[in-house]
């Protein structure tokens, strides 16, 4: 039997299919939490209403046969199961619509991947201990995180894409993000980002004067255009939340709002602003939130 569609229905069906294939993304603020015991609780961080993404940092040791180590500075001691209580905080954040990630790596730590099999083993560990799998020793308790962040700042650039792919193979709902330095291409994550598998890329536009804001936005915009021309799907402007948070790259909120955001928001890949870190965010996110 032939089915007849009215001319009014066809555009609606076409639009629905287009939106299904090309999901939109809203802008927001991502923040790193976990590296200073004086930055407040995870629950309090989410309760500010300023953030759409919170990155629990860091899993500092993993890969190459090492026993994974979670380092949350002064917040709690994972080695004595002292961080399982964060499960309640994580669930509270998620109930507010906030995506919560575990961040891998950091500026210091002992981490590397030496083969595809190694990447698969780390993915299995992350799935069973932090994501939707099962384990008797989940460091953050029973809560299921939304994703895994790659803040890889040392070692080679091999196999990080394999790790991201292995995580997605467990479930496409697992979000993966990357935090490269702003010089393009990134020394550690270029191969992985080139796969196009990362849902979010929050580029660190600080501690690198050649691609950060210095008196004006010339260098920053040049680098921004490179990143938004890459295989990164959604790009965030990563910034220090205060002058003490990084050696360089801080942009006063009024300058960010008036000079930088109007230019970078023109990109269809613009996702928002990433801040390092909650400890240093003493009003910065509140000042920029309505403009992000």
C-alpha positions in Angstrom: 0.0 0.0 0.0 1.4 3.4 -1.0 1.6 5.9 1.8 0.9 9.5 1.1 2.5 12.4 3.1 1.1 15.9 3.0 3.4 18.7 2.0 3.1 20.1 5.6 4.4 16.9 7.2 7.5 16.4 5.0 9.4 19.4 6.2 8.7 18.4 9.8 10.0 14.9 9.2 13.0 16.2 7.4 13.8 18.6 10.3 13.4 15.8 12.9 15.9 13.6 10.9 18.3 16.5 10.6 18.2 17.2 14.4 18.6 13.5 15.2 21.8 13.3 13.1 23.1 16.7 14.1 22.5 17.2 17.8 22.9 20.7 19.0 25.0 21.7 22.1 24.4 24.4 24.6 27.2 26.5 26.0 28.3 26.4 29.6 31.2 26.4 32.1 33.4 23.4 33.0 35.5 23.5 36.1 38.2 21.2 37.6 37.7 20.2 41.2 39.7 18.0 43.5 43.2 19.4 43.8 42.8 21.6 46.8 41.1 20.6 50.1 40.1 24.2 50.7 38.0 24.6 47.6 34.7 23.3 49.1 32.9 20.1 48.6 31.8 18.7 45.3 28.2 19.2 46.3 28.7 22.8 47.2 30.5 23.3 43.9 27.5 22.1 41.9 25.1 24.0 44.1 26.6 27.3 42.9 24.6 26.8 39.7 27.6 28.2 37.7 28.8 25.0 36.1 27.5 22.5 33.5 30.5 20.2 33.8 32.7 19.3 36.8 35.9 17.4 36.3 37.1 15.4 39.3 40.9 15.5 39.2 43.0 13.4 39.0 43.7 9.7 38.4 47.4 10.3 38.5 48.8 6.8 38.1 47.6 4.2 35.6 48.7 2.2 32.6 51.8 0.1 31.8 50.8 -2.4 34.5 50.7 0.1 37.3 48.0 0.0 40.0 45.8 3.0 39.4 46.0 5.8 42.0 43.3 8.5 42.5 44.7 11.7 44.0 42.1 14.1 45.4 44.6 16.2 47.4 43.1 17.1 50.8 39.5 16.1 50.1 39.7 12.4 51.0 41.9 9.3 51.0 41.0 6.8 48.3 43.5 4.2 49.7 41.3 3.7 52.8 38.0 3.9 50.9 37.7 7.4 52.2 36.2 8.9 49.0 33.2 6.6 48.6 31.0 9.2 50.3 31.5 11.4 47.2 28.9 9.1 45.5 26.1 11.2 47.2 27.7 14.4 45.9 28.1 13.1 42.4 24.4 12.0 42.3 23.4 15.4 43.6 25.3 17.1 40.8 23.8 14.9 38.2 20.3 15.5 39.5 20.9 19.2 38.7 21.8 18.3 35.1 25.6 18.7 35.7 27.9 16.2 33.9 30.6 14.8 36.2 33.8 13.4 34.7 36.9 11.7 36.1 40.0 13.4 34.8 43.1 11.4 33.9 46.7 12.6 34.2 47.4 16.1 35.2 50.7 18.0 35.2 52.4 15.5 37.5 51.9 11.8 37.9 52.9 8.4 36.6 50.8 7.5 33.6 51.4 6.1 30.2 49.9 3.6 27.7 52.3 1.2 26.0 50.0 -0.7 23.7 46.4 -1.1 22.5 46.0 -4.0 25.0 47.2 -1.6 27.7 44.5 0.9 26.6 41.9 -1.8 26.7 42.9 -2.8 30.2 42.7 0.8 31.5 39.3 1.2 29.8 38.1 -1.9 31.5 39.3 -0.6 34.9 37.6 2.8 34.3 34.4 1.2 33.1 34.1 -1.2 36.1 35.3 1.3 38.8 33.9 4.6 37.7 31.4 4.1 35.0 28.6 1.6 34.3 30.4 -1.6 35.2 30.7 -3.6 38.4 33.5 -3.7 41.0 33.8 -4.4 44.7 36.3 -1.5 45.0 34.8 1.6 43.4 36.8 4.5 44.7 34.0 7.0 44.4 31.3 4.7 45.5 28.3 3.4 43.5 27.6 6.6 41.5 28.1 6.2 37.8 30.1 9.1 36.3 29.1 10.6 33.0 32.5 10.5 31.4 36.3 10.5 31.3 38.5 13.5 30.8 42.0 13.3 29.2 44.4 15.9 30.7 47.5 14.3 29.3 50.6 16.5 29.8 53.5 14.1 29.6 54.7 11.0 27.8 54.0 10.0 24.2 50.9 10.6 22.1 50.3 7.0 21.4 47.2 4.9 22.3 45.1 7.7 23.9 42.7 7.5 21.0 42.5 3.7 21.5 41.6 4.3 25.2 38.8 6.8 24.2 37.5 4.3 21.6 37.5 1.4 24.0 35.5 3.5 26.5 33.0 4.3 23.8 32.8 0.6 22.9 31.4 -0.1 26.4 28.7 2.5 25.8 28.2 5.3 23.4 26.7 7.2 26.3 30.2 7.5 28.0 31.4 11.0 27.3 35.1 11.6 26.6 36.8 15.0 26.7 40.4 16.2 26.2 42.3 19.1 27.7 45.2 19.9 25.3 47.6 22.8 25.5 46.8 25.7 23.1 49.8 25.3 20.8 48.4 23.4 17.8 48.8 20.5 17.4 49.0 19.3 20.9 52.1 17.3 21.7 50.3 14.5 23.6 46.7 14.4 22.4 46.9 15.3 18.7 46.5 11.8 17.3 43.6 11.1 19.7 41.8 14.3 18.9 42.3 13.7 15.2 40.0 10.7 15.4 37.1 13.0 16.1 35.9 10.7 18.9 36.0 13.3 21.7 32.7 14.9 22.7 34.4 18.0 24.2 37.9 19.6 23.8 38.7 22.2 26.5 41.9 23.8 25.3 44.2 25.3 27.9 44.8 28.9 26.7 47.2 29.6 29.5 50.9 29.0 30.4 51.7 29.4 26.7 52.2 33.0 25.6 52.3 32.2 21.9 48.6 31.3 21.9 47.0 33.0 24.9 45.7 36.5 25.6 48.6 38.9 25.9 47.5 42.6 25.8 45.1 41.7 23.1 43.4 38.6 21.6 45.5 38.3 18.4 47.4 35.2 19.4 44.5 33.6 21.2 42.1 34.0 18.2 44.7 32.6 15.8 45.1 29.5 17.9 41.3 29.3 18.5 40.7 29.2 14.7 43.2 26.4 14.4 41.4 24.3 17.0 38.0 25.0 15.6 39.3 23.9 12.2 40.5 20.6 13.7 38.6 17.3 14.3 37.5 18.6 17.7 33.7 18.5 17.8 33.0 21.1 20.6 35.7 23.5 21.7 35.9 25.3 25.1 38.1 28.3 25.9 40.2 27.1 28.9 41.3 29.8 31.3 42.8 30.3 34.7 40.1 31.5 37.2 42.5 33.9 38.8 46.0 35.4 38.4 47.3 32.9 40.9 45.9 29.9 39.0 48.5 30.0 36.2 51.7 31.7 35.3 50.1 33.5 32.4 46.9 33.7 30.4 44.5 35.2 32.9 41.8 37.4 31.2 39.8 39.8 33.4 36.1 39.0 33.2 35.1 42.3 31.7 37.8 41.9 29.0 36.7 38.3 28.3 33.1 39.5 28.0 33.7 42.5 25.8 36.6 41.5 23.6 37.1 37.7 23.4 33.7 36.0 23.8 32.0 37.9 20.9 34.7 36.7 18.5 34.9 33.0 19.5 31.2 32.5 20.0 30.8 33.0 16.2 32.2 29.5 15.7 29.6 26.7 15.5 32.0 24.6 17.5 32.0 27.0 20.5 31.0 25.1 23.7 31.8 27.5 26.5 34.6 28.2 29.0 36.7 25.8 31.1 38.2 27.1 34.3 41.2 25.9 36.3 40.1 25.5 39.0 37.3 25.6 41.6 39.8 26.6 44.3 40.8 29.7 42.3 37.2 30.6 41.2 36.3 33.2 43.7 33.7 35.0 41.6 35.0 34.5 38.1 32.4 32.1 37.0 29.6 34.2 38.5 30.9 37.2 36.6 31.0 35.5 33.2 28.2 33.0 33.4 25.4 35.1 31.8 27.8 35.9 28.8 29.1 32.4 28.2 
